[in-house]
Amino acid sequence: MTSIFQRALGMDFGRLHPQIRRRFSVGLDSGEACVGRGTMERVWHGRGFVKPFLTLGGSRNILVPRAGRDVPFTIENVPYLDSYGRETVTFVRTFAFPDGDRRFDATMIYSPARRCVVDYLGTHQHLASDLHFAAGPGGSLVIRSGEHRFREGLVDARVPGLVAGDATVRESYDDATERFRIEVSVVNRRFGPLFGYTGCFTADFVDAGGLGIRDGLRPVREEARV
């Protein structure tokens, strides 16, 4: 048995830095969860006209409609079985801005049918995005989003590229500082940069069974369709 991320990476998994490998081995099989704590040196968003869209998404913990520097940051990666019996890993990111916390929530599964990780965004999993994983320079991990789909009730629609945000995530490990570094960028093909952040964090690996799923970590609604 392997983690959902090992399945997505295949042979590339062995090319990752050992600390990156451990972080992306979290799952029911390893029995580990990972809680990262650090600082985002910069949280940014695009030009003014994108803020209403970020505010709307922020109401469901999709993206973050705030910008800032040196923002305390927490990421919680906890594995569990969802309502449909699928191994799921949380990616709940909390940004502690001076005027209050903002969250960017995601839950991830591996889809054999799509042969990739599917990233459900937000508190209600209305958006599902394909994620493609690859090993990068120096044992880093590069994640790029693919097709996006909107799911609500009877609605099952592909989100056109004109309005979708294409995400690129680069995560690496700095041996000198013993910290993980992360850079996230979400860009629209027509309107340009929408949102992103850059920073670093340390990680604690804890017993997933002992940690459990704390209140508010699991999405309000779970979507069966991938």
Secondary structure, DSSP 8 states (H G I E B T S, - for coil): ---HHHHHHGGGGGGS-HHHHHHTT-BTTTTEEEEEEEEEEEEEE-SGGGHHHHHHHHTTTSS-S--EEEEEEEEEE-EEE-TTS-EEEEEEEEEEETTEEEEEEEEEEEETTTTEEEEEETTTT-EEEEEEEEE-GGG-EEEEEEEEEEEETTEEEE--TTT--EEEEEEEEETTTTEEEEEEEEEETTTEEEEEEEEEEEEEEEEHHHH---TTTS-SS-----
